[in-house]
Amino acid sequence: MTVFLNGRSEARRRIEAAGEAYARKTDPLRFERDREIKGLQDRVTVLERQVEFYKGLEPVFLLDLSHTDPGTSGVQYRSLTSLAEEVCQKHDTNVATLVGAARHRDIVKARAEFCVRAIDECGRSHSAIGRFLGNRDPSTILWIVRKAKTGNGRDRSQG
């Protein structure tokens, strides 16, 4: 009875294993080189498949470049980088400080304005804005936007 594993018969697998063992004993350098070449060929095959897959997709730019929203008829949104530079110029700071961990009042105000405008003008998600702002959690961005729009961040009537 022949047992199939991954499309090969057990006998075929044993023959290949015996051949590898023989090659390993007789010429170990050639065996290692052949194994490395086989691994590289497999990696090239995977990369070729990925290229073919991505050829069919439209490019998506998450952080620095403007993109077209597929849901609209070619409306161009501005990039987060240009918005950050504009907000930093208005608040007399730089992008590194905006993205950094500083919690000074003026930096927090600039960051809040950036988040609100990034949603409105750039059409970006909380996740994309969080990634731009130093990998902040999306719930943090949601909180910043809510606080900037309401003035206090939480509804005092709830508790």
C-alpha positions as CSV (number, residue, x, y, z in Angstrom):
1,M,0.0,0.0,0.0
2,T,1.4,3.4,-0.9
3,V,0.8,6.3,1.5
4,F,0.7,9.8,0.0
5,L,2.1,12.8,1.9
6,N,2.0,16.2,0.3
7,G,1.4,14.7,-3.2
8,R,4.4,12.4,-3.0
9,S,4.4,8.7,-2.2
10,E,6.2,7.5,0.9
11,A,8.6,5.5,-1.2
12,R,9.6,8.6,-3.2
13,R,10.2,10.5,0.0
14,R,12.4,7.7,1.3
15,I,14.4,7.6,-1.9
16,E,15.0,11.3,-1.8
17,A,16.0,11.2,1.8
18,A,18.5,8.3,1.1
19,G,19.9,10.4,-1.8
20,E,20.3,13.4,0.4
21,A,22.0,11.3,3.1
22,Y,24.4,9.9,0.5
23,A,25.2,13.4,-0.9
24,R,25.7,14.7,2.6
25,K,28.3,11.9,3.3
26,T,30.2,12.1,0.0
27,D,30.3,15.8,-0.7
28,P,29.1,17.9,2.3
29,L,30.0,21.3,0.7
30,R,28.2,20.5,-2.5
31,F,25.2,19.3,-0.5
32,E,25.0,22.5,1.5
33,R,25.5,24.6,-1.6
34,D,22.7,22.7,-3.4
35,R,20.4,23.1,-0.5
36,E,21.1,26.8,-0.3
37,I,20.5,27.2,-4.0
38,K,17.2,25.2,-3.6
39,G,16.2,27.5,-0.8
40,L,17.0,30.6,-2.9
41,Q,15.0,29.2,-5.9
42,D,12.0,28.6,-3.6
43,R,12.3,32.2,-2.3
44,V,12.5,33.6,-5.9
45,T,9.4,31.6,-6.8
46,V,7.5,33.0,-3.8
47,L,8.6,36.5,-4.7
48,E,7.6,36.0,-8.3
49,R,4.1,34.9,-7.1
50,Q,3.9,38.0,-4.9
51,V,4.9,40.3,-7.8
52,E,2.2,38.7,-10.0
53,F,-0.3,39.2,-7.2
54,Y,0.6,42.8,-6.6
55,K,0.6,43.7,-10.3
56,G,-3.2,43.4,-10.3
57,L,-3.6,45.8,-7.3
58,E,-3.6,49.6,-7.3
59,P,-0.8,51.2,-5.3
60,V,-1.8,52.4,-1.8
61,F,0.3,55.0,0.0
62,L,-0.4,55.1,3.7
63,L,1.8,57.9,5.1
64,D,3.7,60.3,2.9
65,L,2.1,60.4,-0.5
66,S,-1.3,61.7,-1.6
67,H,-3.7,59.0,-2.7
68,T,-7.0,58.8,-4.5
69,D,-10.0,57.6,-2.5
70,P,-11.5,54.6,-4.5
71,G,-14.9,55.5,-3.3
72,T,-14.9,58.9,-5.0
73,S,-14.4,60.0,-8.6
74,G,-10.7,60.8,-8.5
75,V,-10.7,63.2,-5.6
76,Q,-7.1,63.8,-4.5
77,Y,-6.5,64.0,-0.7
78,R,-3.4,65.7,0.6
79,S,-0.6,63.8,2.3
80,L,-0.3,63.6,6.1
81,T,3.3,64.9,5.8
82,S,2.2,68.2,4.1
83,L,-0.6,68.6,6.7
84,A,1.8,68.0,9.6
85,E,4.2,70.6,8.2
86,E,1.4,73.1,7.9
87,V,0.1,72.5,11.4
88,C,3.7,72.6,12.8
89,Q,4.3,75.9,11.1
90,K,1.1,77.4,12.5
91,H,2.0,76.2,16.1
92,D,5.7,77.1,15.8
93,T,7.0,73.5,16.2
94,N,8.4,70.8,14.1
95,V,7.1,67.4,12.8
96,A,9.5,65.4,15.1
97,T,8.0,67.1,18.1
98,L,4.5,66.5,16.8
99,V,5.2,62.8,16.3
100,G,7.1,62.5,19.5
101,A,6.0,61.8,23.1
102,A,5.9,65.4,24.3
103,R,2.8,66.3,26.3
104,H,3.2,70.1,26.6
105,R,0.0,72.0,26.2
106,D,0.9,73.6,22.9
107,I,2.1,70.3,21.4
108,V,-1.1,68.6,22.5
109,K,-3.2,71.3,20.8
110,A,-1.1,71.0,17.6
111,R,-1.5,67.2,17.7
112,A,-5.2,67.5,18.2
113,E,-5.6,69.9,15.3
114,F,-3.5,67.6,13.1
115,C,-5.7,64.6,14.0
116,V,-9.0,66.4,13.3
117,R,-7.7,67.9,10.0
118,A,-6.2,64.5,9.0
119,I,-9.6,62.9,9.2
120,D,-11.4,65.8,7.5
121,E,-8.9,66.9,4.9
122,C,-6.9,63.7,4.2
123,G,-9.6,61.2,4.7
124,R,-7.4,58.9,6.8
125,S,-8.5,56.4,9.4
126,H,-7.6,56.5,13.1
127,S,-5.2,53.7,12.5
128,A,-3.3,55.5,9.7
129,I,-3.1,58.7,11.7
130,G,-1.8,56.7,14.8
131,R,0.9,55.0,12.6
132,F,2.0,58.4,11.4
133,L,2.1,59.8,14.9
134,G,4.6,57.3,16.2
135,N,2.5,54.2,16.3
136,R,-0.1,55.5,18.7
137,D,-3.1,53.3,19.3
138,P,-6.2,54.1,17.2
139,S,-8.3,54.6,20.4
140,T,-5.9,57.3,21.4
141,I,-6.5,59.1,18.2
142,L,-10.2,58.7,18.6
143,W,-9.9,60.2,22.1
144,I,-7.9,63.1,20.8
145,V,-10.4,63.9,18.1
146,R,-13.4,63.6,20.5
147,K,-11.7,65.9,23.0
148,A,-10.8,68.4,20.3
149,K,-14.3,68.5,18.9
150,T,-16.2,68.6,22.2
151,G,-13.8,70.6,24.2
152,N,-13.4,68.3,27.2
153,G,-13.2,64.7,25.8
154,R,-15.9,63.2,27.9
155,D,-19.6,63.7,28.5
156,R,-19.9,64.9,32.2
157,S,-23.5,63.8,32.4
158,Q,-22.4,60.1,32.2
159,G,-20.7,60.1,35.5
